[in-house]
């Protein structure tokens, strides 16, 4: 039964794509068809945020919960996928900004914060690749990720004051109100579910690969 | 631990020499590149605090990682693990880095102000900004130094690991310095910077035993 789930996911994502192109109306006050990128950009950004939270969570579990291999593998896989999704969010965002704001990049607070997140997790992977001994690699990487968790809240103080924002009002906003066409919202939420499921599926695969590799290096049968 | 660090430093004068010379070289290059007139007067308060912190950041990145790297190189790390508790070790190393950085700031900042024809409207604010920023810089650098001392390609790795963690500190320190130069009050930024210092201190004290002991 479980081997059917990936196919269901692909079917779901194809439906989301079709709905994004043909079912959802265009956003008002947007140039041309540019609002349709919303259905890829926002879910991918959500997925990368969830991935980075998950990486922090698994790193803490690793440090506090008896140094288990699978917790470390889960943290490392979450960082890799978070980087991938974050990169996609940055690229789709830059494309949209080129059309809507006339420039690929203008250090909007969201652009600033995603670049800093990407730098941090790039550094995390650089650290992992620079430590040879496996035990030290896991211990140091988890410590660095935890330091990142401690520092991250300060970006909420710092980033907004660097520049004012042109970014459209987030869907999950302070007022708690959703100001969006209901059909657009349906497609967006469906896409969000799809991309989060995609993340968890890929994460599961990456974790299993990492654990198998670990076991192979340790000399046991894969 | 703190006394041991300074005794070792007194023998070699490596860290002090590196940090001070590095800071002054960068300062000279910056000043030469800007030309004899420096930055135009209206822009001084916005541009120069950022330059000052860049100089301090680079000098710190050049000198501070050594505190743990040399223990690994001289193979004294294992002896240290046996001789001192992790918290004593961390506090000693962090205090050493802190006094080194504060000393560096005391040397470099007056020269910087003089060369760049900058005067601080609120000298007290400037001292506070430098002290609070230097504290966070020293503590964070000490923890990152302990991490990278166990890795390969240490010099490059220090900058890569330290930069993302230090960004909030640098932004707040630059803003505080700018406010001090312009003579504005910046209590919110000072509070946030002190909060950052406290958070980094607690996190480092809790993480250091994990980083240090296999």
Interface residues (C-beta under 8 A of the other chain):
Chain A: X63 X116 X119 X120 X122 X123 X126 X127 X130 X131 X132 X133 X135 X136 X139 X140 X142 X143 X144 X146 X147 X148 X150 X151 X154 X155 X157 X158 X161 X162
Chain B: X143 X147 X148 X150 X151 X152 X153 X157 X160 X161 X163 X164 X165 X167 X168 X171 X172 X175 X192 X195 X196 X199 X200 X202 X203 X204 X207 X210 X211 X214
